[in-house]
Amino acid sequence: MTSTTEAASVYILDVGHGNSSIVRSSGECAVVDSPLGSSLKDSLDELQITRLKALIVSHSDRDHIAGILAVLTDPNICVERIYINPDSPKRTKIWGDLLAALRVAEREDKTEIVNSLSVSTPGNISVGDVNLKVVGPVASLAVAGVGGRDEKNRRITSNSLSSVIRVEGPNGATVLLAGDVDATGLEPILHNPSALSADVLVYPHHGGFAGPATAEDAFVSTLLNASKPKRVVFSNGFGVHDNPRPHVVASVVNFGCAVACTQLSNRCFNKPQGLPDDHLLTSLSKGSSRGVSCAGTMLFEVGSAVTATQGNSEGHDAFVSDLVPTPMCRIATNG
C-alpha cells in the first residue's frame, strides 16, 4: 500500500506512444489510461501500489486502453471503481477484450463499473486531498454518443467524447489531462472559461493532429489560450506517427510555455545511442532501456504549487541543451 503522508502528486508515465497517468494523495491512488504493454503495471509494482480507488478510461482508442487489461486481471491489484463511457460502434479486438474483462469483474463483484464519464456524472472524483474534476465531455455531447451529431451537425467520434480531467491539488495547483479531445469535444467546454486553466497541460493526441490539418492552428491557439499552462507535456513514442508535430511544438514555445516530451522525436535526434539517463526516473521510463527517453516519466507534486521533481527539471533542460542536436522545443518558429 501507499504511505498516508505522501505528497499529492501526478506521474505522467513514459509509455511510448500512448497516455498513462497515476495520481497519488494521502494513501489513495487513481490511474488514467494505459496503452499496450506492461508500463503501467510495472510502474504500479515499482511504486508498491496495490489498490486503485479509480481507474479512468478517457476513451476507447487502443493507445489509451490496451494496458488496462493487465491491471484489471491482476489478482494482486484491487480496482475499486472504473469510469468509462460507452462506445457501441467500436469493433476493435482490444475494445472487445476490455469489455470481456469488465463483464468478469462485474460478475465477481470485484469492481464497480460506472458507465458514464462526463461533467455531470461523476463530475468530481476525490483521491486523498486531490480532486479529479471532469471538465469534458459535457453531458449533452455524451448523451448524443459516438456516431451522433453535435449542435453544428458535426459527427461525434470517440475523440470528441474523450474525457478531459483537471487534477486539482489541495491548494490550487492543477494538471490538465486532455486525453485525445478534438475540436468538437473542446468547443462546448469553452463555455466555462476557467474549466481548462492549468499549470501543466498534457497535450492531446501526443502533439499530433486533433482534426483536419487546415484547422490545427486554430485548435492549438484555442487550447493554449483557454488553459494558459506554464508547462506542456507531450506523451509520445520515438519514431511513432512523427509526433509531436513541429508546428504544434512551435506554437507552444511561442506561447511562452516550457516543453517536455516523454520520449525523443526523431526530428530532434534521429539515431540516439549511448545517452546519459541520470536525469530520468529510469525504472518508470519505458524509453530508457532503448536510450530514447527525453524527459521520461515526469513526477509533478501538486501541493501549493506544481513542482517538477523529475522530468521537466534542470537535469532535463541540460540534457536537451547539451546533447540533443535539433531540439524542436528550443526553436520558436511556425515553420
C-alpha positions in Angstrom: 0.0 0.0 0.0 1.0 3.6 -0.2 2.0 6.0 2.6 -0.7 8.1 4.1 1.8 11.0 4.4 2.9 11.2 0.8 2.7 14.4 -1.1 -0.1 14.9 -3.6 1.5 14.0 -6.9 0.9 13.2 -10.5 3.1 10.9 -12.5 2.9 11.3 -16.3 4.3 8.0 -17.4 6.8 7.4 -20.3 4.9 4.6 -22.0 5.9 5.2 -25.6 3.0 6.1 -27.9 0.0 6.5 -25.6 -1.1 8.1 -22.4 -1.0 6.9 -18.8 -1.0 8.9 -15.5 -1.0 8.0 -11.9 -2.4 10.3 -9.2 -1.5 9.8 -5.6 -2.5 11.5 -2.4 -2.9 10.5 1.3 -2.7 6.8 0.6 -5.2 6.8 -2.3 -4.4 6.3 -6.0 -6.1 6.7 -9.3 -5.0 5.8 -12.8 -6.0 7.5 -16.1 -5.4 5.4 -19.2 -2.7 2.9 -20.3 -1.5 1.8 -23.8 -0.4 -1.6 -24.8 2.4 -3.2 -22.8 3.3 -3.6 -19.2 4.4 0.0 -18.4 1.5 0.8 -16.1 1.6 -2.5 -14.3 5.4 -2.2 -13.9 5.0 1.3 -12.5 2.4 0.3 -10.0 4.6 -2.6 -8.9 7.6 -0.2 -8.6 5.6 2.3 -6.6 4.1 -0.5 -4.5 0.5 0.4 -5.4 -1.9 -2.5 -4.9 -5.2 -0.6 -4.7 -6.8 1.9 -7.0 -9.7 4.0 -5.9 -10.4 4.9 -9.5 -9.4 3.6 -12.9 -10.4 6.1 -15.6 -10.6 5.3 -19.3 -10.6 8.5 -21.2 -11.9 6.9 -24.4 -11.8 3.7 -26.4 -8.7 4.1 -28.5 -6.0 1.3 -28.3 -3.2 3.6 -27.1 -5.3 4.6 -24.1 -6.9 1.2 -23.1 -4.7 -1.7 -24.1 -2.7 -1.7 -20.8 -5.8 -1.5 -18.7 -6.4 -5.3 -19.1 -3.3 -6.3 -17.3 -4.3 -4.2 -14.3 -8.0 -5.3 -14.2 -7.0 -9.0 -14.4 -4.1 -8.9 -11.9 -5.2 -10.7 -8.7 -2.7 -8.5 -6.7 -4.3 -5.2 -7.6 -7.7 -4.2 -6.3 -9.6 -1.8 -8.6 -12.5 -0.3 -6.6 -14.2 1.6 -9.4 -13.7 2.1 -13.2 -15.1 5.0 -15.1 -15.8 4.5 -18.8 -18.1 5.9 -21.5 -20.0 3.6 -23.8 -18.7 3.3 -27.4 -21.1 1.0 -29.2 -19.7 1.5 -32.8 -16.2 0.3 -31.6 -15.3 -3.1 -33.1 -11.6 -3.5 -32.3 -10.3 -6.6 -30.7 -8.8 -4.8 -27.7 -12.1 -3.0 -27.0 -13.8 -6.3 -27.1 -11.2 -7.8 -24.7 -11.7 -4.9 -22.3 -15.5 -5.4 -22.3 -15.0 -9.1 -21.6 -12.7 -8.2 -18.6 -15.3 -5.8 -17.3 -18.0 -8.5 -17.5 -15.8 -10.8 -15.4 -15.1 -8.1 -12.9 -18.8 -7.3 -12.6 -19.8 -10.9 -12.2 -17.2 -11.4 -9.5 -18.3 -8.2 -7.7 -14.7 -7.1 -7.7 -15.0 -3.7 -9.4 -17.9 -1.2 -9.6 -18.3 -0.1 -13.2 -19.5 3.4 -13.8 -20.7 3.7 -17.4 -20.5 7.4 -17.5 -17.6 9.8 -17.6 -18.8 13.4 -18.1 -19.1 16.8 -16.5 -22.3 15.8 -14.7 -21.5 12.1 -13.9 -19.3 11.7 -11.9 -18.3 15.3 -12.2 -15.6 15.0 -9.5 -13.5 12.1 -8.2 -11.7 12.5 -4.9 -8.3 10.9 -4.4 -7.0 11.8 -1.0 -6.6 15.6 -0.9 -6.7 15.8 -4.7 -9.8 16.4 -6.8 -10.1 15.0 -10.3 -12.6 17.3 -12.0 -14.1 16.0 -15.2 -14.4 19.1 -17.4 -15.2 17.2 -20.6 -17.1 15.8 -22.3 -20.1 17.9 -21.5 -23.2 15.9 -20.7 -25.2 16.9 -23.8 -22.4 15.6 -26.1 -22.1 12.4 -24.1 -25.8 11.7 -24.4 -25.6 12.1 -28.2 -22.9 9.4 -28.1 -20.3 8.2 -30.6 -21.7 8.3 -34.1 -24.2 11.0 -33.2 -24.2 14.7 -34.2 -23.5 17.8 -32.2 -25.4 21.1 -32.5 -23.4 22.0 -35.6 -24.1 18.7 -37.2 -20.5 17.5 -36.8 -20.1 13.8 -36.3 -19.2 12.8 -32.8 -16.2 10.4 -32.6 -14.5 8.6 -29.8 -12.1 11.5 -29.6 -15.0 14.0 -29.3 -16.0 12.1 -26.1 -12.5 11.8 -24.7 -12.5 12.8 -21.1 -10.6 15.9 -20.1 -9.5 15.6 -16.4 -8.4 18.6 -14.4 -6.3 17.4 -11.5 -6.7 19.9 -8.7 -4.2 19.9 -5.8 -5.2 20.8 -2.3 -4.0 24.4 -2.6 -4.9 25.2 -6.2 -2.1 23.6 -8.3 -3.5 22.0 -11.5 -2.6 19.5 -14.1 -4.8 19.1 -17.2 -5.0 15.6 -18.7 -6.5 16.4 -22.1 -6.8 12.8 -23.5 -7.4 12.9 -27.2 -10.1 15.6 -27.2 -10.8 17.1 -30.6 -12.4 20.5 -31.6 -15.9 19.0 -31.4 -15.3 18.0 -27.8 -13.3 21.1 -26.8 -15.7 23.7 -28.1 -18.5 23.2 -25.5 -16.1 23.1 -22.6 -15.1 26.6 -23.5 -18.5 27.9 -22.3 -16.9 27.6 -18.8 -13.9 29.9 -19.2 -11.9 28.6 -16.2 -12.5 24.9 -16.7 -9.3 24.3 -18.7 -6.9 26.6 -16.8 -3.9 24.6 -15.6 -0.3 24.9 -14.6 0.6 21.8 -16.6 -1.1 20.7 -19.8 -0.7 17.1 -21.1 -1.3 17.9 -24.8 -3.9 15.9 -26.6 -3.1 13.4 -29.4 0.5 13.3 -28.4 1.1 16.6 -30.2 -0.4 15.2 -33.5 -3.4 16.4 -35.4 -6.6 16.8 -33.4 -8.7 17.1 -36.6 -8.3 18.4 -40.1 -4.8 19.8 -40.7 -6.3 23.0 -42.0 -7.9 23.7 -38.6 -4.9 22.7 -36.5 -3.5 26.2 -35.8 -6.9 27.3 -34.5 -7.2 24.3 -32.2 -3.7 24.8 -30.8 -4.3 28.5 -30.2 -7.8 27.9 -28.6 -6.5 25.3 -26.3 -3.5 27.3 -25.1 -5.5 30.5 -24.6 -8.0 28.6 -22.6 -5.6 26.6 -20.4 -2.7 29.1 -20.2 -0.2 26.5 -19.0 3.3 27.1 -17.7 4.4 23.7 -18.9 3.2 21.5 -21.8 3.9 17.8 -21.8 3.8 15.6 -24.9 3.4 11.9 -24.3 5.0 10.5 -27.4 6.8 7.4 -28.7 10.1 7.7 -30.5 9.6 7.2 -34.3 5.8 6.7 -34.0 3.5 8.8 -36.1 6.1 11.7 -36.3 4.7 13.2 -33.0 4.8 15.8 -31.7 4.3 17.9 -34.9 6.8 20.7 -35.3 4.1 23.4 -35.8 2.4 22.3 -32.6 5.6 22.5 -30.6 6.4 25.9 -32.2 3.1 27.3 -31.2 3.6 26.1 -27.6 7.1 27.5 -27.4 5.9 30.8 -28.9 3.1 31.0 -26.3 5.9 31.0 -23.6 5.5 27.5 -22.2 8.2 25.2 -21.1 8.1 21.9 -23.1 8.8 18.3 -22.1 8.4 15.2 -24.2 8.4 11.7 -22.6 10.5 10.4 -25.5 12.7 11.9 -28.1 11.3 12.8 -31.5 13.4 11.6 -34.4 13.2 15.2 -35.7 15.2 16.1 -32.6 17.6 13.2 -32.6 17.4 10.7 -35.5 19.6 8.0 -34.1 20.1 8.4 -30.3 22.5 6.0 -28.7 24.6 5.9 -25.5 22.9 8.9 -24.0 23.1 9.5 -20.2 20.0 8.9 -18.2 20.8 10.3 -14.8 18.0 12.9 -15.2 15.4 10.2 -15.6 13.2 8.1 -13.3 14.7 5.2 -15.2 12.7 2.4 -13.5 9.5 4.1 -14.6 10.5 5.3 -18.1 9.9 2.8 -20.9 12.2 4.6 -23.3 15.2 4.4 -21.0 16.1 0.8 -21.9 16.4 1.8 -25.6 18.0 5.2 -24.9 15.1 7.1 -26.4 13.6 8.9 -23.4 13.8 12.6 -23.3 12.1 13.8 -20.1 10.9 10.2 -19.5 8.3 9.7 -16.8 7.6 13.0 -15.1 6.6 13.5 -11.4 4.7 16.6 -10.5 4.0 17.4 -6.9 0.7 19.4 -6.7 0.7 21.0 -3.3 0.6 24.8 -3.0 2.4 25.0 -6.5 3.3 22.5 -9.1 6.8 21.3 -8.5 8.6 19.1 -11.1 10.8 16.8 -9.1 11.7 14.7 -12.2 11.4 15.2 -15.9 10.8 18.8 -16.7 13.7 19.9 -14.4 17.2 21.4 -14.6 18.6 17.9 -15.5 16.2 17.6 -18.4 16.9 21.1 -19.6 20.7 20.4 -19.6 20.1 17.1 -21.4 18.2 18.8 -24.2 20.6 21.8 -24.4 23.8 19.8 -24.4 23.0 16.5 -26.1 20.0 16.8 -28.4 21.2 18.1 -31.8 18.0 19.7 -33.2 15.5 20.1 -30.3 12.1 21.4 -31.6 11.4 22.8 -28.1 14.3 25.2 -28.4 13.1 26.6 -31.8 10.3 29.1 -31.7 9.1 29.2 -35.3 5.9 28.3 -37.1 7.8 26.5 -39.8 
